[in-house]
Amino acid sequence: MTTPMRLLVLTTEPVTADQLRDALPDSAEPQDAEVMVVAPALQEDALHFWLSDADDAIANAERIRRQTVERLDEQGVAASGDTGESDPVEAIQDALQSFSADRIVLFTHPESERRYKEDVDPAALQDQFGIPVDHASAS
């Protein structure tokens, strides 16, 4: 029996199995993977970030996590999830402490709609964590 691929999915909006499939290399199928969804508690701007006004950001991250896990489960993808730090890199680092991922998949807003700290560089993440990183639009 083959060990399923372990995917760490960091997303800033709810996503579906089809979106996940489209973000993966051609041979990968989300239904054959174990998925950990992390929704960072992004702030709208630097002021909210530095003032630690996190209640709305945490509530939004929880909604994104819940909706994504529900959508993936409905489409036959084994998924669990958590909310993460407001800095996506820290959220990934924290998640990798308990979930040994084979691949990271980032879903972020298009550049014109990005929130504070959402401008994550996939190549830098790949260098930092030593595992492949795929990137797609969350919209």
DSSP file (Angstrom, degrees, kcal/mol; ACC not computed):
  #  RESIDUE AA STRUCTURE BP1 BP2  ACC     N-H-->O    O-->H-N    N-H-->O    O-->H-N    TCO  KAPPA ALPHA  PHI   PSI    X-CA   Y-CA   Z-CA
    1    1 A M              0   0    0      0, 0.0     2,-0.3     0, 0.0     0, 0.0   0.000 360.0 360.0 360.0 132.6    0.0    0.0    0.0
    2    2 A T        -     0   0    0      1,-0.1     3,-0.0     3,-0.0     0, 0.0  -0.590 360.0-117.5 -82.6 139.2    1.3    3.4   -1.0
    3    3 A T        -     0   0    0     -2,-0.3     3,-0.1     1,-0.1    -1,-0.1  -0.600  37.2-113.7 -73.1 131.4    1.6    6.1    1.6
    4    4 A P        -     0   0    0      0, 0.0    29,-0.2     0, 0.0     2,-0.1  -0.335  31.6-101.7 -67.1 148.0   -0.7    9.1    0.6
    5    5 A M  E     -a   33   0A   0     27,-0.7    29,-3.1     1,-0.1     2,-0.6  -0.434  33.8-135.4 -63.6 141.5    0.9   12.4   -0.3
    6    6 A R  E     -a   34   0A   0     27,-0.2    96,-3.0    -2,-0.1    97,-1.4  -0.914  22.3-167.6-107.2 116.2    0.7   14.8    2.6
    7    7 A L  E     -ab  35 103A   0     27,-2.8    29,-2.9    -2,-0.6     2,-0.7  -0.894  14.5-157.8-109.8 127.2   -0.4   18.3    1.5
    8    8 A L  E     -ab  36 104A   0     95,-2.5    97,-2.9    -2,-0.5     2,-0.7  -0.920  17.5-165.2 -98.4 114.4   -0.2   21.4    3.6
    9    9 A V  E     -ab  37 105A   0     27,-3.1    29,-3.3    -2,-0.7     2,-0.6  -0.899   7.7-169.6-107.3 113.4   -2.7   23.8    2.1
   10   10 A L  E     +ab  38 106A   0     95,-2.4    97,-2.7    -2,-0.7     2,-0.4  -0.910  18.9 176.0-100.1 121.5   -2.5   27.4    3.2
   11   11 A T  E     - b   0 107A   0     27,-2.2    97,-0.2    -2,-0.6    57,-0.1  -0.973  36.3-166.4-135.7 144.0   -5.5   29.4    2.0
   12   12 A T  S    S+     0   0    0     95,-1.4    96,-0.1    -2,-0.4    -1,-0.1   0.379  86.7  29.1-104.4   0.3   -6.8   32.9    2.3
   13   13 A E  S    S-     0   0    0     94,-0.2    -1,-0.1    51,-0.1     2,-0.0  -0.964 102.3 -81.0-148.6 156.5  -10.3   32.0    0.9
   14   14 A P        -     0   0    0      0, 0.0     2,-0.3     0, 0.0    51,-0.1  -0.378  52.7-167.4 -60.1 138.4  -12.3   28.8    1.0
   15   15 A V        -     0   0    0     49,-0.2    57,-0.2    -4,-0.0     2,-0.2  -0.859  10.5-136.7-127.4 163.6  -11.2   26.4   -1.8
   16   16 A T     >  -     0   0    0     -2,-0.3     4,-2.1    55,-0.1     5,-0.1  -0.592  32.3-102.9-111.4 172.4  -12.5   23.2   -3.4
   17   17 A A  H  > S+     0   0    0     54,-0.2     4,-2.8     1,-0.2     5,-0.2   0.858 122.0  55.9 -63.5 -35.9  -11.0   19.9   -4.5
   18   18 A D  H  > S+     0   0    0      2,-0.2     4,-2.4     1,-0.2    -1,-0.2   0.919 107.5  47.7 -63.9 -42.9  -11.1   21.1   -8.1
   19   19 A Q  H  > S+     0   0    0      2,-0.2     4,-1.2     1,-0.2    -2,-0.2   0.908 113.2  49.0 -63.2 -40.7   -9.1   24.2   -7.2
   20   20 A L  H  X S+     0   0    0     -4,-2.1     4,-1.0     2,-0.2     3,-0.5   0.925 110.2  50.5 -64.4 -44.4   -6.6   22.0   -5.3
   21   21 A R  H >< S+     0   0    0     -4,-2.8     3,-0.8     1,-0.2    -2,-0.2   0.911 108.5  52.8 -58.4 -43.5   -6.3   19.6   -8.2
   22   22 A D  H 3< S+     0   0    0     -4,-2.4    -1,-0.2     1,-0.2    -2,-0.2   0.776 108.1  51.5 -65.1 -26.1   -5.6   22.5  -10.6
   23   23 A A  H 3< S+     0   0    0     -4,-1.2    -1,-0.2    -3,-0.5    -2,-0.2   0.661  99.4  80.5 -84.3 -17.0   -2.8   23.8   -8.3
   24   24 A L  S << S-     0   0    0     -4,-1.0    81,-0.0    -3,-0.8   111,-0.0  -0.448  93.9 -86.9 -89.4 160.7   -1.0   20.4   -8.1
   25   25 A P    >   -     0   0    0      0, 0.0     3,-1.8     0, 0.0    -1,-0.1  -0.242  53.4 -96.1 -58.6 158.1    1.3   18.8  -10.6
   26   26 A D  T 3  S+     0   0    0      1,-0.3    -2,-0.1    -3,-0.1    -3,-0.0   0.784 120.2  49.0 -50.3 -39.4   -0.5   16.7  -13.3
   27   27 A S  T 3  S+     0   0    0      2,-0.0     2,-0.3     0, 0.0    -1,-0.3   0.581  90.4  97.6 -83.6  -8.4   -0.1   13.3  -11.7
   28   28 A A    <   -     0   0    0     -3,-1.8    -4,-0.1    -7,-0.1     3,-0.1  -0.640  50.9-168.0 -90.0 136.9   -1.4   14.4   -8.2
   29   29 A E    >   -     0   0    0     -2,-0.3     3,-1.7     1,-0.1     4,-0.1  -0.986  19.7-144.9-121.3 125.6   -5.0   13.8   -7.1
   30   30 A P  G >  S+     0   0    0      0, 0.0     3,-1.9     0, 0.0    48,-0.3   0.838 100.2  63.0 -57.0 -33.5   -6.3   15.4   -4.0
   31   31 A Q  G 3  S+     0   0    0      1,-0.3    47,-0.2    46,-0.1    -3,-0.0   0.717 102.2  51.7 -65.5 -18.6   -8.5   12.4   -3.2
   32   32 A D  G <  S+     0   0    0     -3,-1.7   -27,-0.7    45,-0.1    -1,-0.3   0.309 103.4  79.7 -96.0   7.7   -5.3   10.3   -2.9
   33   33 A A  E <  S-a    5   0A   0     -3,-1.9    45,-0.6   -29,-0.2     2,-0.6  -0.723  75.2-127.3-115.8 161.0   -3.7   12.8   -0.4
   34   34 A E  E     -ac   6  78A   0    -29,-3.1   -27,-2.8    -2,-0.3     2,-0.4  -0.954  37.4-157.7-102.1 123.7   -3.9   13.6    3.3
   35   35 A V  E     -ac   7  79A   0     43,-2.6    45,-2.1    -2,-0.6     2,-0.5  -0.888  19.6-169.4-116.5 132.3   -4.6   17.3    3.5
   36   36 A M  E     -ac   8  80A   0    -29,-2.9   -27,-3.1    -2,-0.4     2,-0.5  -0.980  16.7-155.6-114.8 117.4   -4.0   19.8    6.3
   37   37 A V  E     -ac   9  81A   0     43,-3.0    45,-2.2    -2,-0.5     2,-0.5  -0.800   9.9-173.2 -95.4 130.3   -5.7   23.1    5.7
   38   38 A V  E     -ac  10  82A   0    -29,-3.3   -27,-2.2    -2,-0.5    45,-0.2  -0.990   5.7-168.1-124.4 124.6   -4.3   26.2    7.4
   39   39 A A  E     - c   0  83A   0     43,-2.0    45,-2.3    -2,-0.5   -27,-0.1  -0.936  19.4-140.6-110.6 109.8   -6.1   29.5    7.2
   40   40 A P  E     - c   0  84A   0      0, 0.0     2,-2.0     0, 0.0    46,-0.2  -0.398  17.9-119.4 -70.8 147.9   -3.9   32.4    8.5
   41   41 A A        -     0   0    0     43,-1.7    17,-0.2    44,-0.4    16,-0.1  -0.529  44.8-168.6 -84.6  71.7   -5.6   35.1   10.5
   42   42 A L        -     0   0    0     -2,-2.0     2,-0.3    15,-0.3    18,-0.1  -0.321  12.7-138.9 -68.0 142.9   -4.7   37.8    8.0
   43   43 A Q        -     0   0    0     73,-0.5    73,-1.3    43,-0.3     3,-0.1  -0.710  14.0-128.7 -95.5 152.6   -5.1   41.5    8.9
   44   44 A E  S    S-     0   0    0     -2,-0.3     2,-0.3    71,-0.2    -1,-0.1   0.841  85.3  -4.1 -68.8 -33.4   -6.5   44.0    6.4
   45   45 A D  S  > S-     0   0    0     70,-0.1     4,-1.8    71,-0.1    -1,-0.1  -0.926  77.7 -92.9-154.2 173.7   -3.6   46.4    7.0
   46   46 A A  H  > S+     0   0    0     -2,-0.3     4,-3.0     1,-0.2     5,-0.3   0.853 116.3  60.8 -63.9 -36.6   -0.4   47.1    9.0
   47   47 A L  H  > S+     0   0    0      1,-0.2     4,-2.0     2,-0.2    -1,-0.2   0.940 107.9  43.1 -58.2 -49.4   -2.3   49.1   11.6
   48   48 A H  H  4>S+     0   0    0      2,-0.2     5,-1.9     1,-0.2     4,-0.5   0.888 113.9  53.4 -63.5 -38.2   -4.5   46.2   12.6
   49   49 A F  H ><5S+     0   0    0     -4,-1.8     3,-0.9     1,-0.2    -2,-0.2   0.952 113.1  41.2 -60.8 -50.5   -1.5   43.9   12.5
   50   50 A W  H 3<5S+     0   0    0     -4,-3.0    -1,-0.2     1,-0.3    -2,-0.2   0.768 113.6  52.5 -74.2 -25.5    0.6   46.0   14.8
   51   51 A L  T 3<5S-     0   0    0     -4,-2.0    -1,-0.3    -5,-0.3    -2,-0.2   0.487 106.0-129.1 -85.4  -2.2   -2.3   46.8   17.2
   52   52 A S  T < 5 +     0   0    0     -3,-0.9     2,-1.8    -4,-0.5    -3,-0.2   0.852  47.6 162.1  56.4  38.0   -3.0   43.1   17.5
   53   53 A D      < +     0   0    0     -5,-1.9     4,-0.4     1,-0.2    -1,-0.2  -0.623  14.4 150.1 -83.9  79.2   -6.7   43.7   16.7
   54   54 A A     >  +     0   0    0     -2,-1.8     4,-2.9     1,-0.2     5,-0.3   0.554  32.3  93.0 -98.9  -9.9   -7.1   40.0   15.9
   55   55 A D  H  > S+     0   0    0      1,-0.2     4,-2.3     2,-0.2     5,-0.2   0.912  93.5  40.4 -56.6 -49.9  -10.7   39.1   16.7
   56   56 A D  H  > S+     0   0    0      1,-0.2     4,-2.4     2,-0.2    -1,-0.2   0.901 116.2  51.4 -65.2 -40.4  -12.2   39.7   13.2
   57   57 A A  H  > S+     0   0    0     -4,-0.4     4,-2.4     2,-0.2   -15,-0.3   0.898 111.2  47.3 -64.1 -40.8   -9.1   38.1   11.5
   58   58 A I  H  X S+     0   0    0     -4,-2.9     4,-2.5     2,-0.2    -1,-0.2   0.916 111.6  50.3 -67.2 -42.9   -9.4   35.0   13.6
   59   59 A A  H  X S+     0   0    0     -4,-2.3     4,-1.9    -5,-0.3    -2,-0.2   0.906 112.3  47.6 -61.9 -41.2  -13.1   34.7   13.0
   60   60 A N  H  X S+     0   0    0     -4,-2.4     4,-2.4     2,-0.2    -2,-0.2   0.911 111.2  50.5 -66.4 -42.4  -12.6   35.0    9.3
   61   61 A A  H  X S+     0   0    0     -4,-2.4     4,-2.7     1,-0.2    -2,-0.2   0.898 109.4  51.7 -62.0 -40.3   -9.7   32.5    9.3
   62   62 A E  H  X S+     0   0    0     -4,-2.5     4,-2.7     2,-0.2    -1,-0.2   0.903 109.7  49.6 -63.2 -41.1  -12.0   30.0   11.2
   63   63 A R  H  X S+     0   0    0     -4,-1.9     4,-2.7     2,-0.2     5,-0.3   0.926 112.3  47.5 -62.8 -45.4  -14.7   30.5    8.6
   64   64 A I  H  X S+     0   0    0     -4,-2.4     4,-2.3     2,-0.2   -49,-0.2   0.920 113.6  47.9 -62.4 -45.3  -12.2   29.8    5.7
   65   65 A R  H  X S+     0   0    0     -4,-2.7     4,-2.5     2,-0.2     5,-0.2   0.944 114.2  46.0 -60.4 -49.4  -10.8   26.8    7.5
   66   66 A R  H  X S+     0   0    0     -4,-2.7     4,-2.5     1,-0.2    -2,-0.2   0.935 114.5  46.2 -61.9 -48.3  -14.2   25.3    8.2
   67   67 A Q  H  X S+     0   0    0     -4,-2.7     4,-2.5     1,-0.2    -1,-0.2   0.884 113.5  49.4 -64.5 -38.7  -15.6   25.9    4.7
   68   68 A T  H  X S+     0   0    0     -4,-2.3     4,-2.7    -5,-0.3     5,-0.2   0.942 112.1  46.9 -66.8 -46.4  -12.5   24.5    3.0
   69   69 A V  H  X S+     0   0    0     -4,-2.5     4,-2.7    -5,-0.2     5,-0.2   0.916 113.7  49.5 -62.0 -42.4  -12.5   21.3    5.1
   70   70 A E  H  X S+     0   0    0     -4,-2.5     4,-2.6    -5,-0.2    -2,-0.2   0.936 112.4  47.2 -61.0 -47.1  -16.2   20.8    4.6
   71   71 A R  H  X S+     0   0    0     -4,-2.5     4,-1.2     2,-0.2   -54,-0.2   0.921 114.3  46.6 -61.7 -45.0  -15.9   21.3    0.8
   72   72 A L  H ><>S+     0   0    0     -4,-2.7     5,-2.8   -57,-0.2     3,-0.5   0.932 112.3  50.0 -64.7 -45.1  -12.9   19.0    0.6
   73   73 A D  H ><5S+     0   0    0     -4,-2.7     3,-1.8     1,-0.2    -2,-0.2   0.914 108.2  53.5 -58.4 -43.7  -14.6   16.3    2.7
   74   74 A E  H 3<5S+     0   0    0     -4,-2.6    -1,-0.2     1,-0.3    -2,-0.2   0.780 109.2  50.3 -61.4 -26.4  -17.8   16.5    0.5
   75   75 A Q  T <<5S-     0   0    0     -4,-1.2    -1,-0.3    -3,-0.5    -2,-0.2   0.146 126.0 -98.3-101.5  18.1  -15.6   15.9   -2.5
   76   76 A G  T < 5S+     0   0    0     -3,-1.8     2,-0.6     1,-0.2    -3,-0.2   0.690  78.3 135.7  80.7  19.5  -13.8   12.9   -1.1
   77   77 A V      < -     0   0    0     -5,-2.8     2,-0.8    -6,-0.1    -1,-0.2  -0.900  56.4-129.5-104.6 123.5  -10.6   14.5    0.1
   78   78 A A  E     +c   34   0A   0    -45,-0.6   -43,-2.6    -2,-0.6     2,-0.4  -0.589  46.6 166.1 -70.5 109.3   -9.4   13.5    3.6
   79   79 A A  E     +c   35   0A   0     -2,-0.8     2,-0.3   -45,-0.2   -43,-0.2  -0.966  25.3 176.1-134.7 145.1   -8.9   16.9    5.2
   80   80 A S  E     -c   36   0A   0    -45,-2.1   -43,-3.0    -2,-0.4     2,-0.3  -0.830  19.3-167.3-129.5 172.9   -8.3   18.4    8.6
   81   81 A G  E     -c   37   0A   0     -2,-0.3     2,-0.3   -45,-0.2   -43,-0.2  -0.986  18.0-175.4-160.3 169.0   -7.6   22.1    9.4
   82   82 A D  E     -c   38   0A   0    -45,-2.2   -43,-2.0    -2,-0.3     2,-0.3  -0.971  31.7-108.3-157.3 161.9   -6.6   24.8   11.8
   83   83 A T  E     -c   39   0A   0     -2,-0.3     2,-0.2   -45,-0.2   -25,-0.1  -0.668  39.9-156.7 -91.4 157.9   -6.3   28.5   11.9
   84   84 A G  E     -c   40   0A   0    -45,-2.3   -43,-1.7    -2,-0.3     7,-0.1  -0.747  24.4 -67.5-130.7 176.4   -2.8   30.0   11.8
   85   85 A E        -     0   0    0     -2,-0.2   -44,-0.4   -45,-0.2    -1,-0.2  -0.065  48.9-109.7 -55.5 161.6   -0.8   33.1   12.7
   86   86 A S  S    S+     0   0    0    -46,-0.2   -43,-0.3   -45,-0.1    -1,-0.1   0.699 107.8  72.6 -72.4 -18.7   -1.4   36.3   10.9
   87   87 A D  S  > S-     0   0    0      1,-0.1     4,-2.3   -45,-0.1     3,-0.4  -0.883  79.0-149.7 -94.5 114.6    2.0   35.9    9.2
   88   88 A P  H  > S+     0   0    0      0, 0.0     4,-2.4     0, 0.0     5,-0.2   0.832  95.1  55.5 -56.2 -35.2    1.5   33.1    6.6
   89   89 A V  H  > S+     0   0    0      2,-0.2     4,-2.5     1,-0.2     5,-0.1   0.921 110.3  45.5 -64.6 -42.3    5.2   32.0    6.9
   90   90 A E  H  > S+     0   0    0     -3,-0.4     4,-2.8     2,-0.2    -1,-0.2   0.885 110.6  54.4 -65.4 -38.2    4.8   31.6   10.6
   91   91 A A  H  X S+     0   0    0     -4,-2.3     4,-2.2     2,-0.2    -2,-0.2   0.911 111.1  45.3 -61.9 -41.7    1.5   29.8   10.1
   92   92 A I  H  X S+     0   0    0     -4,-2.4     4,-2.5     2,-0.2    -2,-0.2   0.939 112.2  51.0 -65.4 -47.3    3.2   27.3    7.8
   93   93 A Q  H  X S+     0   0    0     -4,-2.5     4,-0.6     1,-0.2    -2,-0.2   0.913 111.5  47.9 -58.1 -44.3    6.2   26.9   10.1
   94   94 A D  H >X S+     0   0    0     -4,-2.8     3,-1.1     1,-0.2     4,-0.5   0.925 111.5  50.0 -62.4 -44.8    3.8   26.1   13.0
   95   95 A A  H >X S+     0   0    0     -4,-2.2     4,-1.8     1,-0.3     3,-1.2   0.872 103.9  58.9 -63.5 -37.2    1.8   23.6   11.0
   96   96 A L  H 3< S+     0   0    0     -4,-2.5    -1,-0.3     1,-0.3    -2,-0.2   0.661  92.0  70.7 -68.9 -14.1    4.9   21.8    9.9
   97   97 A Q  H << S+     0   0    0     -3,-1.1    -1,-0.3    -4,-0.6    -2,-0.2   0.824 117.5  18.8 -68.2 -30.7    5.7   21.1   13.5
   98   98 A S  H << S+     0   0    0     -3,-1.2     2,-0.5    -4,-0.5    -2,-0.2   0.517 124.7  55.5-117.6  -9.2    2.8   18.7   13.8
   99   99 A F     <  -     0   0    0     -4,-1.8     2,-1.3    -5,-0.1    -1,-0.2  -0.930  69.1-151.1-131.2 107.9    2.1   17.8   10.1
  100  100 A S        -     0   0    0     -2,-0.5     2,-0.2    -3,-0.1   -94,-0.1  -0.631  26.0-162.5 -81.3  93.4    5.0   16.5    8.1
  101  101 A A        -     0   0    0     -2,-1.3   -94,-0.2     1,-0.1     3,-0.1  -0.478  26.8-161.0 -83.2 146.5    4.0   17.7    4.6
  102  102 A D  S    S+     0   0    0    -96,-3.0     2,-0.3     1,-0.3   -95,-0.2   0.633  84.0  11.0 -89.0 -20.6    5.4   16.4    1.3
  103  103 A R  E     -b    7   0A   0    -97,-1.4   -95,-2.5    28,-0.2     2,-0.4  -0.988  66.0-139.6-158.4 146.1    4.2   19.6   -0.5
  104  104 A I  E     -bd   8 133A   0     28,-2.7    30,-2.7    -2,-0.3     2,-0.5  -0.940  13.8-164.4-111.2 134.5    2.8   23.0    0.3
  105  105 A V  E     -bd   9 134A   0    -97,-2.9   -95,-2.4    -2,-0.4     2,-0.5  -0.981   7.3-159.3-120.5 122.1    0.0   24.5   -1.7
  106  106 A L  E     -bd  10 135A   0     28,-3.1    30,-2.3    -2,-0.5     2,-0.5  -0.855   9.6-173.0-102.4 131.4   -0.6   28.3   -1.4
  107  107 A F  E     +bd  11 136A   0    -97,-2.7   -95,-1.4    -2,-0.5     2,-0.3  -0.973  21.8 162.0-119.4 113.6   -3.9   29.9   -2.3
  108  108 A T  E     - d   0 137A   0     28,-1.9    30,-2.8    -2,-0.5    31,-0.4  -0.855  41.6 -93.7-127.6 163.5   -3.6   33.7   -2.0
  109  109 A H        -     0   0    0     -2,-0.3     5,-0.1    28,-0.2    -1,-0.0  -0.349  54.7 -87.9 -68.3 155.3   -5.6   36.7   -3.3
  110  110 A P    >>  -     0   0    0      0, 0.0     3,-2.4     0, 0.0     4,-0.6  -0.264  48.8 -99.4 -57.9 156.2   -4.5   38.3   -6.6
  111  111 A E  G >4 S+     0   0    0      1,-0.3     3,-0.9     2,-0.2    -2,-0.1   0.831 122.7  55.9 -51.1 -39.9   -1.9   41.0   -6.1
  112  112 A S  G 34 S+     0   0    0      1,-0.2    -1,-0.3     0, 0.0    -3,-0.0   0.658 114.9  39.2 -69.6 -14.9   -4.4   43.8   -6.3
  113  113 A E  G <4 S+     0   0    0     -3,-2.4    -1,-0.2     2,-0.0    -2,-0.2   0.334  84.3 134.2-115.5   4.8   -6.5   42.3   -3.5
  114  114 A R    <<  -     0   0    0     -3,-0.9     2,-0.1    -4,-0.6     3,-0.1  -0.228  44.8-139.5 -65.2 145.2   -3.8   41.0   -1.1
  115  115 A R    >   -     0   0    0      1,-0.2     3,-2.0   -70,-0.0     4,-0.3  -0.388  46.0 -59.5 -91.6 174.5   -4.0   41.7    2.6
  116  116 A Y  T 3  S+     0   0    0    -73,-1.3   -73,-0.5     1,-0.3    -1,-0.2  -0.340 124.5   5.7 -59.6 131.7   -1.2   42.6    4.9
  117  117 A K  T 3  S+     0   0    0    -75,-0.1    -1,-0.3   -30,-0.1   -28,-0.2   0.508  96.0 114.5  72.9   8.5    1.6   40.0    4.9
  118  118 A E    <   +     0   0    0     -3,-2.0     2,-2.3     1,-0.2    -2,-0.1   0.570  41.9  98.5 -85.2  -7.5   -0.1   37.9    2.1
  119  119 A D        +     0   0    0     -4,-0.3     2,-0.3    -5,-0.1    -1,-0.2  -0.428  55.6 169.9 -81.7  68.8    2.7   38.5   -0.4
  120  120 A V        -     0   0    0     -2,-2.3    -2,-0.0     1,-0.0   -12,-0.0  -0.641  31.0-136.4 -85.7 134.1    4.4   35.2    0.2
  121  121 A D     >  -     0   0    0     -2,-0.3     4,-2.2     1,-0.2     3,-0.2  -0.817   7.7-158.0 -93.5 111.3    7.1   34.1   -2.2
  122  122 A P  H  > S+     0   0    0      0, 0.0     4,-2.4     0, 0.0    -1,-0.2   0.873  92.6  52.6 -57.1 -39.3    6.7   30.4   -3.1
  123  123 A A  H  > S+     0   0    0      1,-0.2     4,-2.2     2,-0.2     5,-0.2   0.897 109.1  49.5 -65.2 -39.3   10.4   30.1   -4.1
  124  124 A A  H  > S+     0   0    0      2,-0.2     4,-2.7    -3,-0.2    -1,-0.2   0.895 110.9  50.3 -65.7 -39.5   11.5   31.5   -0.8
  125  125 A L  H  X S+     0   0    0     -4,-2.2     4,-3.0     2,-0.2     5,-0.4   0.921 109.0  51.4 -62.9 -43.2    9.2   29.1    1.1
  126  126 A Q  H  X S+     0   0    0     -4,-2.4     4,-1.9     1,-0.2     5,-0.3   0.913 113.2  45.2 -61.1 -42.4   10.6   26.1   -0.9
  127  127 A D  H  < S+     0   0    0     -4,-2.2    -2,-0.2     2,-0.2    -1,-0.2   0.918 115.5  47.8 -64.7 -43.6   14.1   27.2    0.0
  128  128 A Q  H  < S+     0   0    0     -4,-2.7    -2,-0.2     1,-0.2    -1,-0.2   0.904 125.3  26.4 -66.3 -43.3   13.2   27.8    3.7
  129  129 A F  H  < S-     0   0    0     -4,-3.0    -1,-0.2     2,-0.2    -2,-0.2   0.595  95.3-131.3-102.2 -12.3   11.3   24.5    4.2
  130  130 A G  S  < S+     0   0    0     -4,-1.9    -3,-0.1    -5,-0.4    -4,-0.1   0.732  70.6 103.1  71.3  23.1   12.9   22.2    1.7
  131  131 A I  S    S-     0   0    0     -5,-0.3    -1,-0.2    -6,-0.3    -2,-0.2  -0.956  81.0 -85.5-132.5 155.0    9.7   20.9    0.1
  132  132 A P        -     0   0    0      0, 0.0   -28,-2.7     0, 0.0     2,-0.4  -0.250  40.1-157.6 -61.1 144.1    8.0   21.7   -3.1
  133  133 A V  E     -d  104   0A   0    -30,-0.2     2,-0.3   -28,-0.0   -28,-0.2  -0.991   6.7-168.7-127.3 127.2    5.6   24.7   -3.1
  134  134 A D  E     -d  105   0A   0    -30,-2.7   -28,-3.1    -2,-0.4     2,-0.4  -0.851   8.6-157.5-110.9 150.8    2.7   25.3   -5.5
  135  135 A H  E     +d  106   0A   0     -2,-0.3     2,-0.3   -30,-0.2   -28,-0.2  -0.990  16.9 161.7-134.8 138.6    0.8   28.6   -5.8
  136  136 A A  E     -d  107   0A   0    -30,-2.3   -28,-1.9    -2,-0.4     2,-0.3  -0.963  42.7 -91.9-147.6 162.2   -2.6   29.5   -7.1
  137  137 A S  E     -d  108   0A   0     -2,-0.3   -28,-0.2   -30,-0.2  -114,-0.0  -0.575  21.7-150.5 -77.3 139.2   -5.1   32.3   -6.8
  138  138 A A              0   0    0    -30,-2.8   -29,-0.2    -2,-0.3    -1,-0.1   0.561 360.0 360.0 -84.0  -9.7   -7.7   31.9   -4.1
  139  139 A S              0   0    0    -31,-0.4    -1,-0.2  -126,-0.0   -30,-0.1   0.446 360.0 360.0 -89.3 360.0  -10.3   33.9   -6.1
